[in-house]
C-alpha cells in the first residue's frame, strides 16, 4: 500500500512539474495565426517604428519532415505574428516565399501529395491558405517543379509558378524585398 501511495505521489509531482513548465514558456500564438507560428514577447532595446514597412522574402528548399509543417512557411508566419504583436500593422508586412528543392512537394493538393507520400495528407495546406489569406505570396521554382514532375493543376490554388527560384529572388530584390537569412 505504501508503494502504491509513493507511485501516485511521484506521478502527481511529475504531472504538476509538466504543467508548471508548460505555463512558464514565454511562447504564445497569435495575434494573426493561432494554430502555428508561436512567438515570444521580448523586452526590446531597439523598437520598430510604427510606420515601418517590411518587404521580406523567404527561401524554402527543404520539405517538412514526417508529416510536420514546413519550417520556412512557419518562420514566415512567425515573422508576421511577432511583428503584428509588436505593433506593426499587418498592411505594412509584405512577405513572399520562394519555394524550390524538396519543399516543392509541400505545395501539392492532398490528392497529389498523398500519391507521392504513401497516403499521408499534406499538413501544410491549412497553414499555406492562412498565409495566403494574409497576403503572403508563394512562388514555386519552375525548374524544381519540372524536375519533380509537378503539374500546375496539382498545386494549391494561389501558388504562382515562376521560371526559377533564382529568377524569383532577383525580381523580388529589384522590387525592394530583403532576403530573410533564416
Secondary structure, DSSP 8 states (H G I E B T S, - for coil): -HHHHHHHHHHHHHHHHHHHHHHH--EE--SS-SSS--EE----SS---TT--EEEEEEE-S---TT---HHHHHHHHHHHHHHHTT--GGGEEEEEEE-GGGGGGGB-HHHHHHHTTT---TTHHHHHHHHHTT-EEEEEHHHHHHTT--GGGB-TT-EEES-HHHHHHHHHHTT-EE---
